[in-house]
Amino acid sequence: MPDPRPDDRQIENEDLKPDRPGRPPRPATEPDGAKGSSNSGQTAADPATGRPNP
């Protein structure tokens, strides 16, 4: 029988789950100041949107 799951939320994706029953899961958002971080301007198109870079 496999070992029981630990209660400390240290394993894969456990930190994405709500910390208490009835709470929403943690949103999948980028940290503050990360807007546009996926677009370095060195590609032909923005990887996040697919729009051509100027």
PDB file of N, CA, C, O and CB in Angstrom:
ATOM      1  N   MET A   1       0.850  -1.184   0.000  1.00  0.00           N
ATOM      2  CA  MET A   1       0.000   0.000   0.000  1.00  0.00           C
ATOM      3  C   MET A   1       0.895   1.247   0.000  1.00  0.00           C
ATOM      4  O   MET A   1       1.883   1.287   0.733  1.00  0.00           O
ATOM      5  CB  MET A   1      -0.966  -0.002   1.234  1.00  0.00           C
ATOM      6  N   PRO A   2       0.572   2.244  -0.793  1.00  0.00           N
ATOM      7  CA  PRO A   2       1.414   3.446  -0.830  1.00  0.00           C
ATOM      8  C   PRO A   2       1.356   4.215   0.484  1.00  0.00           C
ATOM      9  O   PRO A   2       0.412   4.099   1.266  1.00  0.00           O
ATOM     10  CB  PRO A   2       0.986   4.356  -1.980  1.00  0.00           C
ATOM     11  N   ASP A   3       2.401   5.003   0.692  1.00  0.00           N
ATOM     12  CA  ASP A   3       2.440   5.835   1.899  1.00  0.00           C
ATOM     13  C   ASP A   3       1.328   6.876   1.841  1.00  0.00           C
ATOM     14  O   ASP A   3       0.989   7.349   0.757  1.00  0.00           O
ATOM     15  CB  ASP A   3       3.824   6.524   2.053  1.00  0.00           C
ATOM     16  N   PRO A   4       0.761   7.239   2.975  1.00  0.00           N
ATOM     17  CA  PRO A   4      -0.277   8.281   2.971  1.00  0.00           C
ATOM     18  C   PRO A   4       0.317   9.634   2.587  1.00  0.00           C
ATOM     19  O   PRO A   4       1.506   9.882   2.789  1.00  0.00           O
ATOM     20  CB  PRO A   4      -0.957   8.376   4.356  1.00  0.00           C
ATOM     21  N   ARG A   5      -0.523  10.502   2.033  1.00  0.00           N
ATOM     22  CA  ARG A   5      -0.065  11.830   1.625  1.00  0.00           C
ATOM     23  C   ARG A   5       0.218  12.675   2.862  1.00  0.00           C
ATOM     24  O   ARG A   5      -0.546  12.633   3.827  1.00  0.00           O
ATOM     25  CB  ARG A   5      -1.116  12.525   0.717  1.00  0.00           C
ATOM     26  N   PRO A   6       1.302  13.438   2.845  1.00  0.00           N
ATOM     27  CA  PRO A   6       1.592  14.299   3.995  1.00  0.00           C
ATOM     28  C   PRO A   6       0.579  15.436   4.097  1.00  0.00           C
ATOM     29  O   PRO A   6      -0.045  15.821   3.108  1.00  0.00           O
ATOM     30  CB  PRO A   6       3.015  14.870   3.893  1.00  0.00           C
ATOM     31  N   ASP A   7       0.431  15.959   5.295  1.00  0.00           N
ATOM     32  CA  ASP A   7      -0.525  17.041   5.528  1.00  0.00           C
ATOM     33  C   ASP A   7       0.084  18.427   5.344  1.00  0.00           C
ATOM     34  O   ASP A   7      -0.627  19.425   5.459  1.00  0.00           O
ATOM     35  CB  ASP A   7      -1.092  16.927   6.916  1.00  0.00           C
ATOM     36  N   ASP A   8       1.391  18.512   5.060  1.00  0.00           N
ATOM     37  CA  ASP A   8       2.052  19.810   5.045  1.00  0.00           C
ATOM     38  C   ASP A   8       2.099  20.487   3.670  1.00  0.00           C
ATOM     39  O   ASP A   8       2.722  21.539   3.534  1.00  0.00           O
ATOM     40  CB  ASP A   8       3.436  19.652   5.555  1.00  0.00           C
ATOM     41  N   ARG A   9       1.460  19.914   2.658  1.00  0.00           N
ATOM     42  CA  ARG A   9       1.331  20.522   1.333  1.00  0.00           C
ATOM     43  C   ARG A   9       2.672  20.799   0.670  1.00  0.00           C
ATOM     44  O   ARG A   9       2.801  21.799  -0.038  1.00  0.00           O
ATOM     45  CB  ARG A   9       0.553  21.803   1.435  1.00  0.00           C
ATOM     46  N   GLN A  10       3.666  19.957   0.871  1.00  0.00           N
ATOM     47  CA  GLN A  10       4.981  20.168   0.285  1.00  0.00           C
ATOM     48  C   GLN A  10       5.182  19.386  -1.005  1.00  0.00           C
ATOM     49  O   GLN A  10       6.239  19.505  -1.625  1.00  0.00           O
ATOM     50  CB  GLN A  10       6.046  19.791   1.273  1.00  0.00           C
ATOM     51  N   ILE A  11       4.225  18.606  -1.422  1.00  0.00           N
ATOM     52  CA  ILE A  11       4.426  17.805  -2.617  1.00  0.00           C
ATOM     53  C   ILE A  11       3.781  18.476  -3.820  1.00  0.00           C
ATOM     54  O   ILE A  11       3.136  19.516  -3.692  1.00  0.00           O
ATOM     55  CB  ILE A  11       3.859  16.397  -2.422  1.00  0.00           C
ATOM     56  N   GLU A  12       3.958  17.882  -4.966  1.00  0.00           N
ATOM     57  CA  GLU A  12       3.538  18.433  -6.246  1.00  0.00           C
ATOM     58  C   GLU A  12       2.142  19.058  -6.235  1.00  0.00           C
ATOM     59  O   GLU A  12       1.154  18.376  -5.963  1.00  0.00           O
ATOM     60  CB  GLU A  12       3.584  17.363  -7.275  1.00  0.00           C
ATOM     61  N   ASN A  13       2.068  20.320  -6.522  1.00  0.00           N
ATOM     62  CA  ASN A  13       0.833  21.090  -6.695  1.00  0.00           C
ATOM     63  C   ASN A  13      -0.050  21.178  -5.458  1.00  0.00           C
ATOM     64  O   ASN A  13      -1.169  21.682  -5.548  1.00  0.00           O
ATOM     65  CB  ASN A  13       0.046  20.503  -7.796  1.00  0.00           C
ATOM     66  N   GLU A  14       0.414  20.707  -4.317  1.00  0.00           N
ATOM     67  CA  GLU A  14      -0.405  20.820  -3.111  1.00  0.00           C
ATOM     68  C   GLU A  14      -0.586  22.278  -2.710  1.00  0.00           C
ATOM     69  O   GLU A  14      -1.592  22.630  -2.093  1.00  0.00           O
ATOM     70  CB  GLU A  14       0.228  20.032  -1.959  1.00  0.00           C
ATOM     71  N   ASP A  15       0.391  23.142  -3.059  1.00  0.00           N
ATOM     72  CA  ASP A  15       0.271  24.549  -2.703  1.00  0.00           C
ATOM     73  C   ASP A  15      -0.765  25.278  -3.553  1.00  0.00           C
ATOM     74  O   ASP A  15      -1.117  26.419  -3.253  1.00  0.00           O
ATOM     75  CB  ASP A  15       1.611  25.229  -2.839  1.00  0.00           C
ATOM     76  N   LEU A  16      -1.257  24.630  -4.613  1.00  0.00           N
ATOM     77  CA  LEU A  16      -2.302  25.234  -5.440  1.00  0.00           C
ATOM     78  C   LEU A  16      -3.693  25.003  -4.862  1.00  0.00           C
ATOM     79  O   LEU A  16      -4.653  25.677  -5.235  1.00  0.00           O
ATOM     80  CB  LEU A  16      -2.235  24.680  -6.854  1.00  0.00           C
ATOM     81  N   LYS A  17      -3.788  24.050  -3.955  1.00  0.00           N
ATOM     82  CA  LYS A  17      -5.082  23.738  -3.358  1.00  0.00           C
ATOM     83  C   LYS A  17      -5.421  24.768  -2.290  1.00  0.00           C
ATOM     84  O   LYS A  17      -4.520  25.396  -1.735  1.00  0.00           O
ATOM     85  CB  LYS A  17      -5.082  22.316  -2.758  1.00  0.00           C
ATOM     86  N   PRO A  18      -6.701  24.951  -1.994  1.00  0.00           N
ATOM     87  CA  PRO A  18      -7.075  25.894  -0.935  1.00  0.00           C
ATOM     88  C   PRO A  18      -6.460  25.485   0.399  1.00  0.00           C
ATOM     89  O   PRO A  18      -6.322  24.298   0.694  1.00  0.00           O
ATOM     90  CB  PRO A  18      -8.605  25.982  -0.806  1.00  0.00           C
ATOM     91  N   ASP A  19      -6.093  26.485   1.203  1.00  0.00           N
ATOM     92  CA  ASP A  19      -5.499  26.151   2.493  1.00  0.00           C
ATOM     93  C   ASP A  19      -6.538  25.754   3.528  1.00  0.00           C
ATOM     94  O   ASP A  19      -6.203  25.138   4.540  1.00  0.00           O
ATOM     95  CB  ASP A  19      -4.698  27.316   3.007  1.00  0.00           C
ATOM     96  N   ARG A  20      -7.802  26.101   3.282  1.00  0.00           N
ATOM     97  CA  ARG A  20      -8.889  25.715   4.195  1.00  0.00           C
ATOM     98  C   ARG A  20     -10.084  25.280   3.358  1.00  0.00           C
ATOM     99  O   ARG A  20     -10.249  25.757   2.235  1.00  0.00           O
ATOM    100  CB  ARG A  20      -9.279  26.897   5.161  1.00  0.00           C
ATOM    101  N   PRO A  21     -10.908  24.403   3.869  1.00  0.00           N
ATOM    102  CA  PRO A  21     -12.122  24.021   3.141  1.00  0.00           C
ATOM    103  C   PRO A  21     -12.999  25.248   2.876  1.00  0.00           C
ATOM    104  O   PRO A  21     -13.139  26.119   3.735  1.00  0.00           O
ATOM    105  CB  PRO A  21     -12.917  22.957   3.933  1.00  0.00           C
ATOM    106  N   GLY A  22     -13.580  25.306   1.690  1.00  0.00           N
ATOM    107  CA  GLY A  22     -14.467  26.409   1.340  1.00  0.00           C
ATOM    108  C   GLY A  22     -13.764  27.600   0.720  1.00  0.00           C
ATOM    109  O   GLY A  22     -14.425  28.560   0.324  1.00  0.00           O
ATOM    110  N   ARG A  23     -12.445  27.567   0.625  1.00  0.00           N
ATOM    111  CA  ARG A  23     -11.692  28.661   0.025  1.00  0.00           C
ATOM    112  C   ARG A  23     -11.412  28.336  -1.440  1.00  0.00           C
ATOM    113  O   ARG A  23     -11.281  27.160  -1.779  1.00  0.00           O
ATOM    114  CB  ARG A  23     -10.369  28.912   0.798  1.00  0.00           C
ATOM    115  N   PRO A  24     -11.315  29.331  -2.318  1.00  0.00           N
ATOM    116  CA  PRO A  24     -11.007  29.049  -3.722  1.00  0.00           C
ATOM    117  C   PRO A  24      -9.545  28.634  -3.881  1.00  0.00           C
ATOM    118  O   PRO A  24      -8.716  28.963  -3.032  1.00  0.00           O
ATOM    119  CB  PRO A  24     -11.310  30.282  -4.599  1.00  0.00           C
ATOM    120  N   PRO A  25      -9.219  27.917  -4.959  1.00  0.00           N
ATOM    121  CA  PRO A  25      -7.823  27.558  -5.184  1.00  0.00           C
ATOM    122  C   PRO A  25      -6.999  28.799  -5.516  1.00  0.00           C
ATOM    123  O   PRO A  25      -7.539  29.834  -5.907  1.00  0.00           O
ATOM    124  CB  PRO A  25      -7.707  26.522  -6.315  1.00  0.00           C
ATOM    125  N   ARG A  26      -5.707  28.679  -5.354  1.00  0.00           N
ATOM    126  CA  ARG A  26      -4.818  29.784  -5.675  1.00  0.00           C
ATOM    127  C   ARG A  26      -4.890  30.053  -7.172  1.00  0.00           C
ATOM    128  O   ARG A  26      -4.803  29.109  -7.957  1.00  0.00           O
ATOM    129  CB  ARG A  26      -3.361  29.478  -5.234  1.00  0.00           C
ATOM    130  N   PRO A  27      -5.045  31.302  -7.599  1.00  0.00           N
ATOM    131  CA  PRO A  27      -5.150  31.587  -9.032  1.00  0.00           C
ATOM    132  C   PRO A  27      -3.812  31.369  -9.741  1.00  0.00           C
ATOM    133  O   PRO A  27      -2.745  31.529  -9.149  1.00  0.00           O
ATOM    134  CB  PRO A  27      -5.633  33.027  -9.254  1.00  0.00           C
ATOM    135  N   ALA A  28      -3.894  31.007 -10.994  1.00  0.00           N
ATOM    136  CA  ALA A  28      -2.692  30.834 -11.803  1.00  0.00           C
ATOM    137  C   ALA A  28      -2.370  32.160 -12.476  1.00  0.00           C
ATOM    138  O   ALA A  28      -2.661  32.347 -13.657  1.00  0.00           O
ATOM    139  CB  ALA A  28      -2.875  29.699 -12.861  1.00  0.00           C
ATOM    140  N   THR A  29      -1.784  33.062 -11.743  1.00  0.00           N
ATOM    141  CA  THR A  29      -1.448  34.384 -12.270  1.00  0.00           C
ATOM    142  C   THR A  29       0.044  34.629 -12.139  1.00  0.00           C
ATOM    143  O   THR A  29       0.723  33.995 -11.331  1.00  0.00           O
ATOM    144  CB  THR A  29      -2.240  35.486 -11.539  1.00  0.00           C
ATOM    145  N   GLU A  30       0.541  35.547 -12.936  1.00  0.00           N
ATOM    146  CA  GLU A  30       1.940  35.926 -12.842  1.00  0.00           C
ATOM    147  C   GLU A  30       2.114  36.926 -11.712  1.00  0.00           C
ATOM    148  O   GLU A  30       1.157  37.606 -11.342  1.00  0.00           O
ATOM    149  CB  GLU A  30       2.445  36.512 -14.176  1.00  0.00           C
ATOM    150  N   PRO A  31       3.298  37.028 -11.165  1.00  0.00           N
ATOM    151  CA  PRO A  31       3.533  37.997 -10.092  1.00  0.00           C
ATOM    152  C   PRO A  31       3.421  39.433 -10.590  1.00  0.00           C
ATOM    153  O   PRO A  31       3.486  39.686 -11.793  1.00  0.00           O
ATOM    154  CB  PRO A  31       4.906  37.772  -9.472  1.00  0.00           C
ATOM    155  N   ASP A  32       3.253  40.365  -9.665  1.00  0.00           N
ATOM    156  CA  ASP A  32       3.182  41.776 -10.031  1.00  0.00           C
ATOM    157  C   ASP A  32       4.423  42.173 -10.821  1.00  0.00           C
ATOM    158  O   ASP A  32       5.537  41.758 -10.500  1.00  0.00           O
ATOM    159  CB  ASP A  32       3.035  42.659  -8.774  1.00  0.00           C
ATOM    160  N   GLY A  33       4.219  42.982 -11.858  1.00  0.00           N
ATOM    161  CA  GLY A  33       5.330  43.455 -12.670  1.00  0.00           C
ATOM    162  C   GLY A  33       5.750  42.502 -13.766  1.00  0.00           C
ATOM    163  O   GLY A  33       6.720  42.777 -14.473  1.00  0.00           O
ATOM    164  N   ALA A  34       5.053  41.391 -13.933  1.00  0.00           N
ATOM    165  CA  ALA A  34       5.436  40.406 -14.936  1.00  0.00           C
ATOM    166  C   ALA A  34       4.724  40.617 -16.266  1.00  0.00           C
ATOM    167  O   ALA A  34       4.941  39.853 -17.207  1.00  0.00           O
ATOM    168  CB  ALA A  34       5.152  39.019 -14.425  1.00  0.00           C
ATOM    169  N   LYS A  35       3.888  41.629 -16.359  1.00  0.00           N
ATOM    170  CA  LYS A  35       3.138  41.849 -17.592  1.00  0.00           C
ATOM    171  C   LYS A  35       4.105  42.045 -18.757  1.00  0.00           C
ATOM    172  O   LYS A  35       5.024  42.861 -18.688  1.00  0.00           O
ATOM    173  CB  LYS A  35       2.197  43.071 -17.452  1.00  0.00           C
ATOM    174  N   GLY A  36       3.882  41.293 -19.816  1.00  0.00           N
ATOM    175  CA  GLY A  36       4.730  41.395 -20.991  1.00  0.00           C
ATOM    176  C   GLY A  36       6.048  40.652 -20.874  1.00  0.00           C
ATOM    177  O   GLY A  36       6.889  40.750 -21.767  1.00  0.00           O
ATOM    178  N   SER A  37       6.245  39.917 -19.798  1.00  0.00           N
ATOM    179  CA  SER A  37       7.529  39.247 -19.605  1.00  0.00           C
ATOM    180  C   SER A  37       7.762  38.133 -20.616  1.00  0.00           C
ATOM    181  O   SER A  37       8.903  37.725 -20.828  1.00  0.00           O
ATOM    182  CB  SER A  37       7.611  38.686 -18.206  1.00  0.00           C
ATOM    183  N   SER A  38       6.698  37.634 -21.245  1.00  0.00           N
ATOM    184  CA  SER A  38       6.872  36.566 -22.222  1.00  0.00           C
ATOM    185  C   SER A  38       7.270  37.103 -23.587  1.00  0.00           C
ATOM    186  O   SER A  38       7.614  36.324 -24.476  1.00  0.00           O
ATOM    187  CB  SER A  38       5.599  35.757 -22.343  1.00  0.00           C
ATOM    188  N   ASN A  39       7.232  38.411 -23.770  1.00  0.00           N
ATOM    189  CA  ASN A  39       7.551  39.004 -25.063  1.00  0.00           C
ATOM    190  C   ASN A  39       8.878  39.734 -24.977  1.00  0.00           C
ATOM    191  O   ASN A  39       8.941  40.855 -24.473  1.00  0.00           O
ATOM    192  CB  ASN A  39       6.436  39.962 -25.521  1.00  0.00           C
ATOM    193  N   SER A  40       9.943  39.104 -25.467  1.00  0.00           N
ATOM    194  CA  SER A  40      11.264  39.724 -25.423  1.00  0.00           C
ATOM    195  C   SER A  40      11.474  40.673 -26.591  1.00  0.00           C
ATOM    196  O   SER A  40      12.403  41.480 -26.567  1.00  0.00           O
ATOM    197  CB  SER A  40      12.349  38.658 -25.421  1.00  0.00           C
ATOM    198  N   GLY A  41      10.619  40.591 -27.624  1.00  0.00           N
ATOM    199  CA  GLY A  41      10.794  41.419 -28.806  1.00  0.00           C
ATOM    200  C   GLY A  41      11.762  40.816 -29.801  1.00  0.00           C
ATOM    201  O   GLY A  41      11.963  41.376 -30.879  1.00  0.00           O
ATOM    202  N   GLN A  42      12.369  39.682 -29.464  1.00  0.00           N
ATOM    203  CA  GLN A  42      13.348  39.054 -30.343  1.00  0.00           C
ATOM    204  C   GLN A  42      12.736  37.956 -31.208  1.00  0.00           C
ATOM    205  O   GLN A  42      13.446  37.317 -31.984  1.00  0.00           O
ATOM    206  CB  GLN A  42      14.482  38.483 -29.524  1.00  0.00           C
ATOM    207  N   THR A  43      11.448  37.732 -31.089  1.00  0.00           N
ATOM    208  CA  THR A  43      10.786  36.721 -31.903  1.00  0.00           C
ATOM    209  C   THR A  43       9.908  37.412 -32.941  1.00  0.00           C
ATOM    210  O   THR A  43       9.623  38.604 -32.826  1.00  0.00           O
ATOM    211  CB  THR A  43       9.946  35.757 -31.020  1.00  0.00           C
ATOM    212  N   ALA A  44       9.487  36.674 -33.939  1.00  0.00           N
ATOM    213  CA  ALA A  44       8.647  37.249 -34.983  1.00  0.00           C
ATOM    214  C   ALA A  44       7.253  37.558 -34.467  1.00  0.00           C
ATOM    215  O   ALA A  44       6.585  38.458 -34.977  1.00  0.00           O
ATOM    216  CB  ALA A  44       8.561  36.307 -36.171  1.00  0.00           C
ATOM    217  N   ALA A  45       6.810  36.820 -33.461  1.00  0.00           N
ATOM    218  CA  ALA A  45       5.477  37.026 -32.901  1.00  0.00           C
ATOM    219  C   ALA A  45       5.543  36.921 -31.380  1.00  0.00           C
ATOM    220  O   ALA A  45       6.408  36.240 -30.830  1.00  0.00           O
ATOM    221  CB  ALA A  45       4.466  35.997 -33.479  1.00  0.00           C
ATOM    222  N   ASP A  46       4.626  37.596 -30.720  1.00  0.00           N
ATOM    223  CA  ASP A  46       4.521  37.522 -29.262  1.00  0.00           C
ATOM    224  C   ASP A  46       4.059  36.114 -28.900  1.00  0.00           C
ATOM    225  O   ASP A  46       2.985  35.701 -29.339  1.00  0.00           O
ATOM    226  CB  ASP A  46       3.531  38.610 -28.697  1.00  0.00           C
ATOM    227  N   PRO A  47       4.834  35.360 -28.110  1.00  0.00           N
ATOM    228  CA  PRO A  47       4.445  33.989 -27.781  1.00  0.00           C
ATOM    229  C   PRO A  47       3.136  33.884 -27.013  1.00  0.00           C
ATOM    230  O   PRO A  47       2.447  32.868 -27.102  1.00  0.00           O
ATOM    231  CB  PRO A  47       5.526  33.344 -26.987  1.00  0.00           C
ATOM    232  N   ALA A  48       2.787  34.919 -26.261  1.00  0.00           N
ATOM    233  CA  ALA A  48       1.572  34.865 -25.455  1.00  0.00           C
ATOM    234  C   ALA A  48       0.326  35.119 -26.284  1.00  0.00           C
ATOM    235  O   ALA A  48      -0.720  34.525 -26.024  1.00  0.00           O
ATOM    236  CB  ALA A  48       1.649  35.870 -24.330  1.00  0.00           C
ATOM    237  N   THR A  49       0.422  35.995 -27.281  1.00  0.00           N
ATOM    238  CA  THR A  49      -0.771  36.375 -28.039  1.00  0.00           C
ATOM    239  C   THR A  49      -0.752  35.917 -29.488  1.00  0.00           C
ATOM    240  O   THR A  49      -1.807  35.783 -30.108  1.00  0.00           O
ATOM    241  CB  THR A  49      -0.937  37.855 -28.000  1.00  0.00           C
ATOM    242  N   GLY A  50       0.435  35.674 -30.037  1.00  0.00           N
ATOM    243  CA  GLY A  50       0.543  35.294 -31.439  1.00  0.00           C
ATOM    244  C   GLY A  50       0.577  36.484 -32.380  1.00  0.00           C
ATOM    245  O   GLY A  50       0.701  36.311 -33.592  1.00  0.00           O
ATOM    246  N   ARG A  51       0.468  37.691 -31.837  1.00  0.00           N
ATOM    247  CA  ARG A  51       0.510  38.888 -32.686  1.00  0.00           C
ATOM    248  C   ARG A  51       1.939  39.136 -33.166  1.00  0.00           C
ATOM    249  O   ARG A  51       2.890  38.909 -32.418  1.00  0.00           O
ATOM    250  CB  ARG A  51      -0.026  40.130 -31.917  1.00  0.00           C
ATOM    251  N   PRO A  52       2.096  39.596 -34.397  1.00  0.00           N
ATOM    252  CA  PRO A  52       3.446  39.901 -34.896  1.00  0.00           C
ATOM    253  C   PRO A  52       4.094  41.015 -34.079  1.00  0.00           C
ATOM    254  O   PRO A  52       3.429  41.969 -33.675  1.00  0.00           O
ATOM    255  CB  PRO A  52       3.394  40.303 -36.384  1.00  0.00           C
ATOM    256  N   ASN A  53       5.401  40.882 -33.839  1.00  0.00           N
ATOM    257  CA  ASN A  53       6.153  41.950 -33.185  1.00  0.00           C
ATOM    258  C   ASN A  53       6.470  43.033 -34.214  1.00  0.00           C
ATOM    259  O   ASN A  53       6.728  42.732 -35.379  1.00  0.00           O
ATOM    260  CB  ASN A  53       7.463  41.399 -32.534  1.00  0.00           C
ATOM    261  N   PRO A  54       6.448  44.285 -33.782  1.00  0.00           N
ATOM    262  CA  PRO A  54       6.762  45.373 -34.731  1.00  0.00           C
ATOM    263  C   PRO A  54       8.228  45.383 -35.102  1.00  0.00           C
ATOM    264  O   PRO A  54       8.661  46.228 -35.886  1.00  0.00           O
ATOM    265  CB  PRO A  54       6.377  46.730 -34.141  1.00  0.00           C
TER     266      PRO A  54
END
